[in-house]
Amino acid sequence: MVKRTLLFLCVCLIGGGFALTLSKNGDYSYVPVSFSHFSKKPLIEVTIENKQYQFLIDTGSCLAVCSQSRVLAELKNKRLQGKSDVMGIKGLRTQLSDFWVPSLSVGTLFVNDVVISEEVGKSGEGIVWDPLGQHEGRILQHVDGAIGWPVLKQYYCLFDFGHKALFLSKNSGVLKPERAMRFNRWIAVPFLSGKFGMTITVDTDVGIKRLVLDTGATHSVLRGDFQIQNSEWVSFKSEKLVMNGHDLHEWEFFTYPIPEEARDIDGVLGVDFFLKHVVYIDPRKQIAYISI
């Protein structure tokens, strides 16, 4: 049964013909990615006030950081900063409380002057959203929060979910695909950076679509009527997936009625895409390098 979770609108590894070679460890941070609780929900360890939490990597979130109320209740050095108005996949607008904390760490990187938006219970679409509503309890139990696009876009990011790894660097030369992954072929795909994260243009069987590269979405989605048969989410396959002139061939999409307020996008490429393709993000040039 398919579940869709969290579309928020607002070192050397060797194996399987893969090789990643990087320079000295101080130039980048290697962050292990866990799929132990959910097969398509990438979780990383985030440290706040010397305590470890499990946060979702969510390139589709307009919030820098969000967390559940129980996490914020444990923080001693937080300060109420104001409110944020956000809109989730259902088109519902929500006002969240924002708290300032001095810092948090991801791997060996420290992020200072962090604003954390508080998600309250099951209403928090930034932590959990399940159209079939069957795993919300488990998600709320195991996922403490999410790191969103406003934080991630400050770094050069290499997502290698197939090997359960994320690499982050402030140095533009460290994670370049032609240097880091010598045995992979790459295509360079321009993206627009906005309130939905990274949006790329893709040609499919149903026309040219604007899709968000969204690690917070378990599956790829296109705008359409929500279809369920026998309690399962119904999908369809596009025979082509063309990016910047390169066809990645057949791809499976599910449909969901993305609200009119999100008219700037037509859907997302979710974690299913990131598990098949290594993705390197150059935030300054606004180019996504995708392995083929």
C-alpha positions in Angstrom: 0.0 0.0 0.0 1.4 3.3 -1.0 1.7 6.2 1.4 2.6 9.8 0.6 4.1 11.8 3.4 5.1 15.4 3.8 4.8 17.6 0.8 5.2 21.0 2.3 4.2 24.0 0.2 5.0 27.3 1.8 35.1 9.2 3.5 35.0 6.8 0.8 32.0 4.7 -0.1 32.4 1.8 -2.6 29.8 -0.6 -3.9 27.8 -1.5 -7.0 30.1 0.3 -9.3 30.0 3.4 -7.2 32.9 5.3 -5.8 33.0 8.6 -3.9 36.3 10.3 -3.3 36.5 13.5 -1.4 39.3 15.7 -0.1 40.1 16.2 3.6 37.2 15.7 6.0 37.2 19.3 7.2 35.9 20.5 3.9 32.6 18.8 4.1 30.2 17.0 6.5 29.2 13.4 6.0 25.7 12.8 7.4 24.3 9.2 7.7 20.7 8.9 6.5 18.4 6.4 8.1 15.4 4.7 6.5 15.0 2.3 9.4 11.6 3.5 10.5 10.1 4.4 7.1 11.5 3.1 3.8 11.0 6.4 2.0 11.4 8.9 4.8 15.1 10.1 5.0 16.0 10.8 8.6 19.2 12.4 9.9 20.5 13.0 13.4 20.3 16.6 14.5 21.8 17.8 17.8 20.3 20.6 19.8 21.5 21.4 23.3 23.6 18.2 23.4 20.6 16.0 22.7 20.1 14.0 19.5 16.8 14.1 17.5 15.6 12.4 14.3 14.8 15.1 11.7 13.5 14.6 8.2 15.5 16.0 5.3 12.8 18.1 3.5 14.0 20.1 0.4 10.3 20.9 -0.3 9.7 22.8 3.0 9.5 26.5 3.1 10.4 26.5 6.8 14.1 26.5 7.8 13.5 24.1 10.7 10.3 22.8 12.3 9.8 20.5 15.2 7.2 18.9 17.4 6.0 20.6 20.5 7.6 18.0 22.7 11.1 18.8 21.3 10.7 22.5 21.9 9.5 21.8 25.5 12.9 20.2 26.2 14.9 23.2 25.0 16.1 25.6 27.7 17.7 28.3 25.6 14.8 29.0 23.2 13.1 32.4 22.8 9.7 33.1 21.3 10.4 35.2 18.1 7.0 35.5 16.4 4.6 33.7 14.1 4.8 32.1 10.6 1.9 31.8 8.2 2.3 28.6 6.1 0.2 26.6 3.7 0.3 22.8 3.5 -0.5 20.4 0.6 -4.2 20.4 1.5 -4.3 24.2 0.9 -4.9 24.9 4.5 -3.2 27.9 6.0 -1.7 27.5 9.5 0.0 30.0 11.9 3.0 28.5 13.7 4.9 29.8 16.6 8.6 30.5 15.9 11.3 30.1 18.4 14.9 31.2 18.2 17.7 28.9 19.5 21.4 29.6 19.5 22.5 26.7 17.3 22.0 23.1 16.1 24.4 20.7 14.5 24.1 18.3 11.5 27.1 16.1 11.3 30.1 18.3 11.8 28.3 21.5 10.7 26.9 24.0 13.1 24.0 26.2 12.1 23.8 29.3 14.2 20.8 31.6 15.1 18.2 29.0 14.2 14.5 29.7 14.0 12.4 26.6 14.7 8.7 26.6 13.9 6.5 24.6 16.2 4.3 21.9 14.8 1.3 21.1 17.1 0.1 17.5 17.1 -1.4 15.9 14.0 -2.3 19.2 12.5 1.3 19.8 11.7 1.7 19.0 8.0 5.4 19.9 8.2 5.9 16.7 10.2 3.3 14.3 9.0 0.8 14.1 6.1 -0.7 10.9 5.0 -3.7 10.9 2.6 -4.8 7.5 3.8 -4.3 8.4 7.4 -2.9 5.1 8.7 0.6 5.8 9.9 0.4 9.3 11.6 0.9 7.8 15.0 4.2 6.1 14.0 5.4 9.1 12.2 4.8 11.4 15.1 6.6 8.9 17.4 9.8 8.6 15.3 10.1 11.9 13.5 11.0 14.8 15.8 11.1 17.5 13.1 12.4 18.6 9.7 15.3 20.5 8.2 13.9 22.5 5.2 15.1 24.3 2.1 16.1 27.6 3.7 18.8 25.8 5.7 19.9 23.3 3.0 20.3 26.0 0.3 23.1 27.5 2.3 25.2 24.4 1.4 26.4 22.5 -1.6 24.5 19.2 -1.1 25.1 15.8 -2.4 22.2 13.4 -1.8 23.1 9.7 -2.1 20.1 8.1 -0.6 20.9 4.8 -2.3 23.9 4.6 0.0 22.1 6.3 2.9 24.3 9.3 2.8 24.1 13.1 2.7 27.2 15.3 2.1 27.1 19.0 2.9 29.8 21.6 2.2 30.4 25.4 2.1 33.2 24.8 -0.4 32.0 24.8 -4.0 34.8 22.6 -5.2 34.6 19.7 -2.8 31.4 17.9 -3.9 31.5 18.6 -7.6 30.1 15.5 -9.4 32.9 15.1 -11.8 35.3 15.1 -8.9 33.4 13.3 -6.3 31.8 10.5 -8.4 34.1 9.5 -11.2 32.1 6.5 -12.4 28.7 8.3 -12.8 27.3 10.2 -15.8 25.5 13.4 -15.0 23.0 15.7 -16.5 22.8 19.4 -15.4 19.3 20.6 -14.8 18.6 24.3 -14.0 16.2 24.9 -11.2 14.3 27.9 -9.7 14.6 28.4 -6.0 11.4 29.6 -4.3 8.9 29.0 -1.6 8.4 25.4 -2.7 12.2 24.7 -2.8 13.7 23.6 -6.1 11.5 23.6 -9.2 12.7 22.0 -12.4 11.0 21.7 -15.8 10.3 18.2 -17.0 8.6 16.8 -20.2 6.2 13.9 -19.6 3.6 12.0 -21.5 1.0 14.5 -20.2 3.0 17.6 -21.2 5.7 19.9 -19.7 5.5 20.0 -15.9 7.1 22.1 -13.2 8.2 19.7 -10.5 9.7 20.2 -7.1 12.7 18.1 -6.1 11.2 17.1 -2.7 12.9 14.8 -0.3 9.9 15.2 2.0 7.6 13.4 -0.4 7.8 9.6 -0.4 6.5 9.3 -4.0 6.3 11.4 -7.1 3.1 13.3 -7.6 1.3 15.2 -10.4 -1.7 17.5 -10.0 -4.9 15.6 -10.6 -7.8 13.9 -8.8 -6.9 11.8 -5.8 -7.7 8.2 -6.8 -8.0 5.2 -4.5 -8.9 1.6 -5.3 -9.2 -1.0 -2.6 -7.6 1.3 -0.1 -4.5 1.8 -2.3 -3.4 5.0 -4.0 -3.7 4.6 -7.8 -0.7 5.5 -10.0 0.1 5.9 -13.7 3.3 5.7 -15.6 4.8 8.3 -18.0 6.9 6.7 -20.7 9.2 9.6 -20.7 10.9 11.9 -18.2 12.9 14.4 -20.1 15.2 16.9 -18.3 17.2 19.4 -20.2 17.1 17.2 -23.3 17.9 13.9 -21.6 15.2 11.2 -21.2 15.3 9.3 -18.0 12.5 7.1 -19.4 9.6 5.6 -17.6 8.5 7.1 -14.3 5.6 6.4 -12.0 3.4 9.2 -10.7 0.5 9.4 -8.3 -2.2 12.1 -8.6 -3.3 14.5 -5.9 -5.4 17.7 -6.0 -2.7 20.2 -5.4 -4.5 23.4 -4.4 -4.9 26.4 -6.7 -2.8 28.5 -4.3 0.2 26.4 -5.5 -0.4 27.1 -9.1 3.3 27.7 -9.7 4.0 23.9 -9.5 2.5 20.9 -11.2 3.8 18.2 -8.8 6.9 16.7 -7.2 9.7 14.2 -7.7 10.0 12.6 -4.3 12.3 10.3 -2.4 11.6 7.5 -4.9 13.5 9.7 -7.4 16.3 10.4 -5.0 16.7 6.7 -4.2 17.3 5.9 -7.9 19.4 9.0 -8.7 22.3 10.6 -6.9 21.5 14.4 -6.9 24.1 17.2 -6.4 22.7 20.7 -5.7 24.7 23.8 -6.5 22.6 26.5 -4.8 24.6 29.4 -6.2 24.4 28.4 -9.9 20.9 26.9 -9.2 21.8 23.7 -11.0 20.9 20.2 -10.0 23.3 17.5 -11.3 21.5 14.2 -11.6 23.2 10.9 -12.1 22.1 8.7 -15.0 
